[in-house]
Amino acid sequence: MPSSTRVRPPLLPVLLARVRVPLMWGGALLLAFGGLLHLSWWVRGPVFAIGLLVYLRLGRVRGEPRTVAPPVRGRWMALSSPADHVPSQGMHAYGQTYAVGLVAEPGDGSRPDIGWRPLSRAPEDFPGFGAPVYAPVDGVVVRAHDRQRDHRSRTSWPWLFGMIAESAVRELRGPAGLLGNHVVIDLGDGAFAALAHLKKGSLLVRPGDRVAVGDPVARCGNSGSSTEPQVRFQLMDAPRAWLAAGLPFRWPAEACADLSDAGLPEAWRPFRV
């Protein structure tokens, strides 16, 4: 069961979280169009560099991790995990400092591997697509986005190389462009749980609904900036990801035997819930 300890992140990381996305985009616009304002490169370049540094690497919240339940059942694998490195997705932006990305890995060869061909696959080709996703915490749903289609996979090497540009374009839509269909749950003590990349039309909850740990809330999909059908979970200090700082969490030992010392699965190592 989730811990009842109130989440109190330190002030500086929270302030950086609130300004990092506006600062990054402001710096990028200044770099591109600051010449129209007769600003020199010596002004535009450092502003952009500071924005990029805050966006990617600064603003890590440290503290005692909160205990939450795994959002999936069965045999899965983490593509990225804070058990290996933080920030787990390579950046602190959008509350994803401690995010974990989970894909179904039955171990029977049914999950396609990365290769040169085919360039992409239908989401139905992956065993995780449509798998139930469960509430990892008790709380009240405050956001439920369910309008994005489930796109084809990005599991070929050419597509993976192109994901950097694709993610940048998706980011123009805001957090929903990156998270795809998602649910955000208010734990009631300053923390918010986000479940992302969900299947279109699968959400079973809407804002205002109260959920308990283990309640089904949606199904695994391939919406937003995802390479294949997966479930992303992250804990944040705000309901809107573009202003949120990521918060540390762990899974209870009794829920999964294959956990690291951090209480989380290691990347690319299958585990069973």
C-alpha positions as CSV (number, residue, x, y, z in Angstrom):
1,M,0.0,0.0,0.0
2,P,1.2,3.6,-0.7
3,S,3.0,5.3,2.1
4,S,1.2,8.1,4.0
5,T,4.3,10.3,4.3
6,R,3.6,13.8,2.9
7,V,5.8,14.7,-0.1
8,R,7.7,17.9,0.6
9,P,10.2,18.5,-2.2
10,P,12.9,21.1,-1.7
11,L,12.3,24.6,-3.0
12,L,15.1,25.0,-5.6
13,P,14.2,21.9,-7.7
14,V,10.6,23.0,-7.7
15,L,11.4,26.5,-8.8
16,L,13.5,25.1,-11.7
17,A,10.7,22.7,-12.6
18,R,8.2,25.6,-12.9
19,V,10.5,27.6,-15.2
20,R,12.4,25.0,-17.2
21,V,10.0,24.5,-20.1
22,P,9.2,28.2,-20.6
23,L,12.9,29.0,-20.2
24,M,13.9,26.4,-22.8
25,W,11.4,27.5,-25.4
26,G,12.1,31.2,-24.7
27,G,15.8,30.6,-25.2
28,A,15.2,28.6,-28.4
29,L,13.0,31.4,-29.8
30,L,15.6,34.0,-28.8
31,L,18.4,32.1,-30.4
32,A,16.4,31.7,-33.7
33,F,14.9,35.2,-33.9
34,G,16.8,37.4,-31.5
35,G,18.7,38.9,-34.4
36,L,15.5,40.7,-35.3
37,L,15.8,42.4,-32.0
38,H,19.5,43.2,-32.7
39,L,20.7,40.9,-29.9
40,S,24.1,39.5,-30.4
41,W,25.1,35.8,-30.3
42,W,26.9,36.5,-27.0
43,V,23.5,37.2,-25.4
44,R,21.3,34.7,-27.3
45,G,23.8,31.7,-27.0
46,P,24.2,31.8,-23.2
47,V,20.5,32.2,-22.6
48,F,19.8,29.2,-24.7
49,A,22.6,27.2,-23.1
50,I,21.2,27.9,-19.6
51,G,17.7,27.0,-20.7
52,L,19.0,23.7,-22.2
53,L,21.0,22.9,-19.1
54,V,18.0,23.4,-16.8
55,Y,15.7,21.5,-19.2
56,L,17.9,18.4,-19.3
57,R,20.0,18.1,-16.2
58,L,19.1,20.6,-13.3
59,G,16.3,20.3,-10.8
60,R,16.5,16.8,-9.4
61,V,14.3,16.3,-6.3
62,R,16.0,14.2,-3.7
63,G,14.3,12.6,-0.8
64,E,12.7,9.5,0.6
65,P,10.8,7.6,-2.2
66,R,7.1,7.1,-1.8
67,T,5.8,3.5,-2.0
68,V,3.4,2.9,-4.9
69,A,2.0,-0.3,-6.5
70,P,3.1,-1.5,-10.0
71,P,0.6,-0.4,-12.6
72,V,0.8,-3.7,-14.6
73,R,0.5,-7.4,-14.0
74,G,2.3,-10.4,-15.5
75,R,5.8,-10.5,-17.0
76,W,7.1,-7.1,-18.0
77,M,10.4,-5.3,-18.6
78,A,11.6,-1.7,-18.0
79,L,13.0,0.1,-21.1
80,S,14.2,2.9,-18.7
81,S,14.3,3.0,-15.0
82,P,15.6,5.3,-12.2
83,A,17.1,2.1,-10.7
84,D,19.8,2.5,-13.4
85,H,20.3,6.3,-13.7
86,V,18.5,9.6,-12.9
87,P,17.0,11.3,-14.8
88,S,15.8,8.0,-16.2
89,Q,14.6,9.4,-19.5
90,G,17.6,11.7,-20.0
91,M,16.0,14.9,-18.8
92,H,14.1,16.4,-15.9
93,A,11.5,18.2,-18.0
94,Y,7.8,17.3,-17.8
95,G,8.1,15.6,-14.4
96,Q,9.9,12.6,-15.8
97,T,13.0,12.6,-13.6
98,Y,12.1,9.2,-12.1
99,A,9.8,7.9,-14.8
100,V,9.8,4.2,-15.6
101,G,8.7,2.9,-19.1
102,L,7.3,-0.7,-19.0
103,V,6.8,-3.1,-21.9
104,A,5.2,-6.6,-21.8
105,E,7.9,-9.3,-22.2
106,P,6.2,-12.7,-22.0
107,G,9.5,-14.5,-22.8
108,D,8.0,-16.6,-25.6
109,G,9.5,-14.6,-28.4
110,S,6.2,-12.8,-29.2
111,R,7.6,-9.3,-28.5
112,P,9.4,-8.1,-31.7
113,D,13.0,-7.0,-31.3
114,I,14.8,-3.9,-32.7
115,G,16.1,-4.4,-36.2
116,W,16.4,-2.8,-39.6
117,R,13.2,-4.3,-41.1
118,P,10.4,-3.8,-41.0
119,L,10.6,0.0,-40.5
120,S,7.5,-0.1,-38.3
121,R,4.9,-2.5,-37.0
122,A,1.3,-2.3,-36.1
123,P,0.7,-1.9,-32.3
124,E,-1.3,-5.1,-32.3
125,D,2.0,-7.0,-33.1
126,F,3.2,-6.4,-29.6
127,P,2.0,-8.5,-26.6
128,G,1.5,-5.5,-24.3
129,F,-0.9,-3.7,-26.6
130,G,-4.3,-3.7,-24.8
131,A,-3.0,-5.1,-21.6
132,P,-4.9,-3.7,-18.5
133,V,-3.3,-0.8,-16.6
134,Y,-4.1,-0.5,-12.9
135,A,-4.1,2.4,-10.5
136,P,-0.8,2.4,-8.5
137,V,-2.2,4.7,-5.8
138,D,-5.4,5.7,-4.0
139,G,-6.7,9.1,-5.1
140,V,-8.9,11.2,-7.3
141,V,-8.5,11.5,-11.1
142,V,-7.7,15.1,-12.1
143,R,-6.7,14.6,-15.7
144,A,-7.8,12.1,-18.3
145,H,-6.7,12.5,-22.0
146,D,-8.0,10.0,-24.5
147,R,-8.0,11.5,-28.0
148,Q,-4.7,10.4,-29.6
149,R,-4.4,7.5,-32.0
150,D,-2.1,4.6,-31.4
151,H,0.6,4.9,-33.9
152,R,2.9,2.3,-35.5
153,S,6.0,1.2,-33.7
154,R,9.4,3.0,-33.9
155,T,11.5,-0.2,-33.3
156,S,13.7,-0.1,-36.4
157,W,17.1,1.6,-36.3
158,P,16.1,4.3,-38.8
159,W,13.0,5.2,-36.8
160,L,14.9,5.2,-33.5
161,F,17.4,7.7,-34.9
162,G,14.5,9.8,-36.1
163,M,12.7,9.8,-32.7
164,I,14.7,12.8,-31.6
165,A,13.2,15.0,-34.3
166,E,9.8,13.4,-33.9
167,S,9.7,14.0,-30.2
168,A,10.7,17.7,-30.7
169,V,7.7,18.1,-33.1
170,R,5.4,16.3,-30.7
171,E,6.5,18.6,-27.9
172,L,5.0,21.5,-29.8
173,R,1.6,20.1,-28.7
174,G,2.7,20.3,-25.1
175,P,2.8,17.4,-22.6
176,A,0.0,15.6,-24.3
177,G,2.1,15.4,-27.4
178,L,4.7,13.5,-25.5
179,L,2.6,11.5,-23.0
180,G,-0.1,10.6,-25.4
181,N,-3.3,9.4,-23.8
182,H,-2.8,9.7,-20.1
183,V,-4.4,9.7,-16.6
184,V,-3.2,11.8,-13.7
185,I,-4.3,10.9,-10.1
186,D,-4.1,13.3,-7.2
187,L,-2.9,11.4,-4.1
188,G,-4.1,14.3,-1.9
189,D,-0.8,15.2,-0.2
190,G,1.0,17.2,-2.9
191,A,1.9,14.3,-5.2
192,F,0.3,13.3,-8.5
193,A,0.7,9.9,-10.3
194,A,0.7,9.9,-14.1
195,L,0.1,6.9,-16.4
196,A,1.0,7.6,-20.0
197,H,1.0,6.1,-23.6
198,L,-2.4,4.6,-23.0
199,K,-4.6,3.1,-25.7
200,K,-7.1,5.4,-27.4
201,G,-10.7,4.8,-26.2
202,S,-9.6,2.5,-23.3
203,L,-9.8,5.0,-20.4
204,L,-12.2,3.8,-17.7
205,V,-12.0,6.9,-15.6
206,R,-12.6,10.6,-15.9
207,P,-11.8,13.7,-13.8
208,G,-13.5,13.5,-10.5
209,D,-13.5,9.8,-10.2
210,R,-12.0,8.2,-7.1
211,V,-9.8,5.2,-7.6
212,A,-8.2,2.7,-5.2
213,V,-4.9,0.8,-5.7
214,G,-5.4,-2.0,-8.2
215,D,-8.5,-0.6,-9.9
216,P,-8.3,-0.9,-13.7
217,V,-8.1,2.6,-15.3
218,A,-7.1,2.0,-18.9
219,R,-5.2,-0.3,-21.3
220,C,-1.6,-0.2,-22.6
221,G,-1.3,1.7,-25.9
222,N,1.2,3.3,-28.2
223,S,0.2,7.0,-28.1
224,G,2.5,10.0,-27.8
225,S,6.3,9.8,-27.9
226,S,6.7,6.0,-27.5
227,T,8.7,3.5,-29.5
228,E,6.3,0.6,-28.9
229,P,3.2,-0.2,-26.8
230,Q,4.2,0.6,-23.2
231,V,3.1,2.1,-19.9
232,R,5.0,5.0,-18.5
233,F,4.6,5.8,-14.8
234,Q,5.9,8.9,-13.1
235,L,5.2,10.6,-9.8
236,M,5.1,14.4,-9.9
237,D,4.5,17.4,-7.5
238,A,1.9,19.1,-9.9
239,P,-1.0,17.8,-12.0
240,R,0.3,19.4,-15.2
241,A,3.5,17.8,-16.4
242,W,5.0,20.9,-18.1
243,L,5.2,22.6,-14.7
244,A,6.0,19.5,-12.6
245,A,9.0,18.3,-10.7
246,G,9.5,14.5,-10.7
247,L,9.3,12.7,-7.3
248,P,11.1,9.5,-6.3
249,F,9.1,6.3,-5.7
250,R,9.5,2.6,-5.2
251,W,7.5,-0.6,-5.4
252,P,6.7,-2.7,-2.3
253,A,8.9,-5.8,-2.1
254,E,6.0,-8.1,-1.8
255,A,4.6,-7.0,-5.1
256,C,7.6,-8.0,-7.2
257,A,10.6,-10.2,-6.2
258,D,12.9,-9.0,-9.0
259,L,13.6,-5.5,-7.8
260,S,16.8,-3.7,-7.4
261,D,18.0,-2.2,-4.1
262,A,16.1,0.9,-5.0
263,G,12.8,-1.0,-5.0
264,L,12.4,-0.7,-8.8
265,P,13.0,-3.0,-11.8
266,E,16.3,-2.6,-13.6
267,A,16.2,-1.7,-17.3
268,W,16.2,-4.6,-19.8
269,R,15.7,-7.2,-17.1
270,P,12.3,-8.9,-17.2
271,F,10.3,-9.1,-13.9
272,R,7.0,-10.6,-12.9
273,V,4.3,-8.9,-10.9
